[in-house]
Amino acid sequence: MHIVARADRFPTEDPEKVRRALLNLFPEGEVEERNDGITVRTDSGERLRQLIIDHHIRDTARSVMLCGRSGRVSSFRLNKQVAYVNKISFVEGSPALGAIEVDVEDDDIDAAIDYLAESTVEVRE
């Protein structure tokens, strides 16, 4: 699994706070800073997975990730301000300070989604 998370940095924002928001989600990520934003690349979604579990939003996260699938990639957006305080919230629309754009790529994207947001629905045979 390979994850790329990007966040634009607006002129009124503290670059360190944007960086912290991304690293709260992907603490082991490699950071690339630009004048207009920050990108984090990682092969681990462990922290994201744990936040999803801790906040009891596995079904919501799973639904968002499944809807965002295209080929080997699942794309979704997370609230930047919420990430800064070590929480997680998925975003629809355009928040005032932008969002964190996340792309999860894997040869088996369904397995990656299963790992990040395991289903809570029991399958009966």
ChimeraX attribute file (.defattr): number of C-alpha atoms within 10 A of each C-alpha:
attribute: neighborCount
match mode: 1-to-1
recipient: residues
	/A:1	17
	/A:2	15
	/A:3	20
	/A:4	19
	/A:5	24
	/A:6	22
	/A:7	25
	/A:8	20
	/A:9	22
	/A:10	14
	/A:11	9
	/A:12	7
	/A:13	11
	/A:14	10
	/A:15	19
	/A:16	11
	/A:17	16
	/A:18	23
	/A:19	22
	/A:20	17
	/A:21	23
	/A:22	25
	/A:23	20
	/A:24	20
	/A:25	24
	/A:26	23
	/A:27	18
	/A:28	16
	/A:29	20
	/A:30	13
	/A:31	18
	/A:32	12
	/A:33	14
	/A:34	11
	/A:35	10
	/A:36	11
	/A:37	15
	/A:38	20
	/A:39	20
	/A:40	22
	/A:41	18
	/A:42	17
	/A:43	16
	/A:44	16
	/A:45	20
	/A:46	15
	/A:47	16
	/A:48	18
	/A:49	18
	/A:50	15
	/A:51	20
	/A:52	22
	/A:53	16
	/A:54	12
	/A:55	11
	/A:56	11
	/A:57	17
	/A:58	21
	/A:59	16
	/A:60	15
	/A:61	23
	/A:62	21
	/A:63	14
	/A:64	19
	/A:65	24
	/A:66	19
	/A:67	12
	/A:68	16
	/A:69	18
	/A:70	11
	/A:71	11
	/A:72	15
	/A:73	23
	/A:74	22
	/A:75	19
	/A:76	22
	/A:77	23
	/A:78	22
	/A:79	22
	/A:80	27
	/A:81	19
	/A:82	14
	/A:83	22
	/A:84	18
	/A:85	12
	/A:86	14
	/A:87	19
	/A:88	22
	/A:89	18
	/A:90	16
	/A:91	17
	/A:92	11
	/A:93	8
	/A:94	10
	/A:95	11
	/A:96	6
	/A:97	15
	/A:98	18
	/A:99	24
	/A:100	25
	/A:101	18
	/A:102	20
	/A:103	21
	/A:104	24
	/A:105	21
	/A:106	18
	/A:107	12
	/A:108	12
	/A:109	20
	/A:110	17
	/A:111	13
	/A:112	21
	/A:113	24
	/A:114	14
	/A:115	14
	/A:116	24
	/A:117	24
	/A:118	17
	/A:119	16
	/A:120	10
	/A:121	7
	/A:122	6
	/A:123	6
	/A:124	4
	/A:125	3
